[in-house]
Amino acid sequence: MEGIVPLAIWAALILLGLGLVAQVIFGLRNLTYGKISPISMLIVVLPVLLMVVLGFTMGSWAQAGVITVLVMFVLTAIALLLSGLRNMFSF
């Protein structure tokens, strides 16, 4: 039973990697076919880009992850605030 745990972890990581590769491929295909806008694609990719940039510039990937989460929380709060203000002042 102890020997199956590392195999299960590797299988899960491989499936995760295959899923991410499929998402990238189909996302690029939909972008080239014009099914999605580049801005919506940028919104989805922004946390990944932020994590990669902070990961390579900071000392620790854990710190980069925490700062990425905090930045995304702040950006989400700002977007919600601006959306609420826009809806409040439009008649």
Backbone as a ProteinNet text record, in pm:
[ID]
protein_1_A
[PRIMARY]
MEGIVPLAIWAALILLGLGLVAQVIFGLRNLTYGKISPISMLIVVLPVLLMVVLGFTMGSWAQAGVITVLVMFVLTAIALLLSGLRNMFSF
[TERTIARY]
81.9	0	85.9	203.7	289.6	349.5	365	423.5	327.7	200.3	101.8	81.8	115.2	94.9	180	310.4	386.4	334.6	290.3	234.3	105.9	22.9	-101.2	-71.6	28.6	66.4	117.6	203.2	253.9	142.1	50.1	-62.6	-147.6	-171.5	-250.1	-177.1	-46.1	31.3	33.9	45.5	44.7	-91.1	-199.2	-332.8	-353.8	-303.3	-311.9	-236.9	-117.2	-38.5	-105.8	-162.4	-232.8	-355.9	-425.1	-540.5	-500.8	-390.7	-343.7	-299.3	-230.9	-188.3	-310.4	-412	-534.1	-604.3	-607.9	-669.9	-595.8	-464.7	-386	-410.1	-408.1	-427.1	-564.9	-668.7	-803.1	-830.1	-766.2	-779	-717.3	-599.7	-536.7	-617.3	-674.3	-756.8	-879.7	-945.8	-1063.6	-1026.3	-909.2	-863.4	-838.8	-778.9	-752.7	-881.8	-980.6	-1108.6	-1199.1	-1159.6	-1237.8	-1355	-1352.7	-1464.3	-1455.6	-1335.4	-1318	-1236.1	-1251.8	-1177.5	-1040.8	-941.8	-809	-809.6	-900.1	-905.4	-950.4	-1049.8	-1093.9	-985.6	-908.7	-796.8	-688.9	-665.1	-565.9	-608.9	-737.6	-787.2	-765.2	-779.7	-760.1	-612	-525.3	-382.2	-308.2	-369	-303.3	-246.9	-320.2	-260.1	-138.6	-141.9	-28.2	93.3	72	182.4	239.7	151.2	195.5	275.6	229.7	299.7	437.8	446.8	575.8	673.2	626.6	714.7	761.1	667.7	705.8	791.4	765.4	844.3	989.9	1015.9	1154.3	1222.2	1145.6	1208	1224	1141.9	1150	1238.3	1265.1	1350	1281.5	1151.7	1080.2	953.6	923.5	800.4	679	697.4	586.1	546.6	643.7	615.6	550.2	596.9	538.3	392.9	362.7	224.7	134.4	182.7	102.5	78.8	181.6	165.8	73.7	82.3	-8.3	-152.8	-179.3	-316.5	-363.4	-278.7	-316.3	-341.8	-257	-276.3	-406.3	-434.4	-558.1	-680.6	-672.8	-783	-806.7	-700	-713.1	-771.5	-722.2	-776.1	-923.7	-961.8	-1102.3	-1188.1	-1139.9	-1215.4	-1231.3	-1126.5	-1134.5	-1233.6	-1229.4	-1322	-1466.2	-1491.6	-1627.5	-1673.6	-1584.2	-1617.2	-1650	-1566.7	-1590.8	-1717.3	-1742.9	-1865.5	-1988.3	-1983.2	-2094.6	-2117.3	-2009.5	-2023.2	-2081.2	-2037.6	-2089.6	-2238	-2278.9	-2420.9	-2505.1	-2445.5	-2518.3	-2546.6	-2453.5	-2470.8	-2528.1	-2550.6	-2616	-2764.5	-2842.7	-2987	-3052.4
-119.9	0	125.8	119.4	237.8	270.6	169.7	193.4	257	250.7	305.2	456.1	508.5	651.2	738.6	710.7	793.8	781	662.1	645.4	726.3	728.9	806	955.4	1000.6	1142.5	1178.3	1094.3	1120.2	1116.9	1022.6	1014.7	1141.7	1191.1	1313.4	1433.4	1441.5	1552.7	1547.1	1426.6	1412.4	1451.7	1408.4	1447.6	1597.8	1658.5	1803.3	1874.2	1826.9	1886.2	1871.2	1754.1	1733.4	1823.8	1842	1931.4	2075.2	2118.9	2255.7	2274.7	2175.6	2184.7	2191	2110.6	2111.8	2247.6	2306	2437.2	2542.8	2537.7	2634.7	2616.7	2491.3	2465.6	2511.7	2472.3	2510.3	2659.1	2720.6	2864.4	2940.2	2897.5	2961.9	2937.1	2817.4	2788.5	2878.9	2892.6	2979.5	3125.5	3164.6	3302.1	3327.4	3230.8	3249.3	3243.4	3167.7	3161.9	3278.9	3362.3	3479.8	3451	3336.9	3302.2	3374.7	3415.4	3491.4	3615.9	3716.3	3840.5	3831.2	3900.8	3899.2	3953.2	4046.3	4102.8	3997.3	3917.4	3812.5	3706.9	3680.3	3586	3643	3773.6	3837.4	3831.6	3848.1	3842.4	3703.7	3601.2	3464.1	3436.1	3490.3	3460.6	3551.5	3662.6	3760.4	3701	3619.5	3563.3	3475.4	3400.9	3315.2	3400.3	3503.5	3592.3	3662.1	3708.6	3774.9	3680	3555.7	3456	3425.3	3411.5	3380.5	3496.7	3618.8	3735.8	3751.3	3743	3756.2	3639.3	3521.2	3404.2	3416.6	3471	3484.5	3607.5	3708.2	3829.5	3827.2	3749.8	3745.6	3629.2	3623	3517.6	3383.2	3383	3259	3251.7	3131.3	3112.3	3117.8	3081.4	3089.9	3236	3322.8	3465.3	3520.2	3475.6	3520.2	3476.4	3356.9	3308.5	3389.3	3420.2	3497.9	3639	3700.7	3835.5	3833.8	3729.5	3717.3	3711	3630.9	3620.7	3755.3	3824.1	3953.5	4057.4	4059.4	4154.2	4123.8	3995.9	3960.1	3994.4	3978.3	4020.3	4170.4	4249.1	4394.8	4434.1	4371.9	4403.2	4364.6	4253.8	4213.2	4311.6	4357.3	4453.9	4585.9	4629.2	4752.6	4737.1	4622.4	4598.2	4596.2	4533.2	4531.2	4671.2	4748.9	4885.4	4971	4964	5043.5	4998.9	4870.1	4820.1	4867.1	4864.7	4913.2	5061.3	5139.1	5283.5	5315.1	5242.1	5264.4	5233.5	5123.6	5087.3	5183.9	5239.7	5330.2	5462.3	5511	5640	5633.4	5514	5505	5482.4	5553.9	5549	5460.9
0	0	0	62	68.2	-67.8	-152.7	-283.7	-381.8	-353.8	-447.6	-429.7	-314.4	-288.4	-380.4	-396.4	-492	-635.2	-673.1	-807.4	-824.8	-721.9	-729.1	-736.8	-664.1	-668.5	-808.2	-865	-999.1	-1101.7	-1087.8	-1181.2	-1173.4	-1052.2	-1035.6	-1096.3	-1076.5	-1133.4	-1285.6	-1340.5	-1486.1	-1542.6	-1478.3	-1523.8	-1512.7	-1406.6	-1391	-1503	-1533.5	-1640.9	-1776.1	-1803.4	-1929	-1939.5	-1829.1	-1828.3	-1855.9	-1796.5	-1820.2	-1964.5	-2020.3	-2159.9	-2251.7	-2223.3	-2304.2	-2294.5	-2174.9	-2159.8	-2240.2	-2240.7	-2316.8	-2466.6	-2512	-2655.2	-2701.2	-2627.6	-2669.5	-2649.2	-2550.1	-2532.8	-2648.7	-2692.8	-2807.9	-2935.6	-2949	-3066.5	-3069.2	-2954.3	-2948.3	-2970.4	-2925.9	-2948.5	-3096.3	-3165.1	-3308.4	-3390.3	-3345.1	-3416	-3382	-3287.6	-3252.1	-3160.8	-3093.4	-3004.4	-2870.5	-2831.2	-2708.1	-2738.7	-2654.1	-2675.7	-2607.1	-2660.8	-2598.4	-2455.7	-2424.6	-2289.6	-2189.3	-2225.1	-2133.1	-2115.7	-2221.2	-2210	-2117.7	-2126.3	-2040.1	-1894.4	-1869	-1731.6	-1671.4	-1751.9	-1703.5	-1680.3	-1765.6	-1759.8	-1661.3	-1621.4	-1534	-1404.6	-1329.2	-1207.3	-1234.5	-1344.3	-1378.4	-1413	-1492.9	-1528.2	-1405.7	-1318.7	-1196.6	-1108.8	-1096.8	-1015.1	-1071.8	-1203.4	-1265.5	-1248.9	-1273	-1259.5	-1114.9	-1020.7	-879.8	-833.3	-886.1	-846.6	-885.1	-1004.4	-1047.9	-990	-948.1	-895.4	-744.2	-675.1	-528.6	-485.5	-357.3	-305.3	-292.3	-271.6	-244.3	-328.2	-378.3	-454.2	-362.8	-235.2	-140.4	-117.7	-100.8	-86.7	-212.9	-327.7	-453.9	-463.7	-418.2	-420.3	-330.2	-210.5	-116.1	-169.3	-223.5	-277.6	-399.3	-480.7	-595.3	-549.2	-447	-395.1	-340.7	-267.5	-211.4	-321.2	-422.8	-533.1	-606.3	-628.5	-698.3	-613.9	-481.8	-394.4	-405.5	-404	-413.5	-549.8	-657	-789.6	-800.9	-739.6	-740.8	-663.1	-548.2	-468.8	-544.7	-612.2	-690.9	-805.9	-873.9	-985.4	-936.5	-821.2	-766	-726.1	-666.5	-627.1	-748.9	-851	-971	-1043	-1045.4	-1108.4	-1032	-901	-820.4	-837.2	-842.4	-862.5	-999.7	-1100.3	-1235.2	-1242.4	-1178.6	-1178.7	-1094.5	-991.5	-904.5	-975	-1056.7	-1120	-1259.2	-1313.9	-1445.1	-1424.4	-1498.4	-1478.1	-1578.8
[MASK]
+++++++++++++++++++++++++++++++++++++++++++++++++++++++++++++++++++++++++++++++++++++++++++

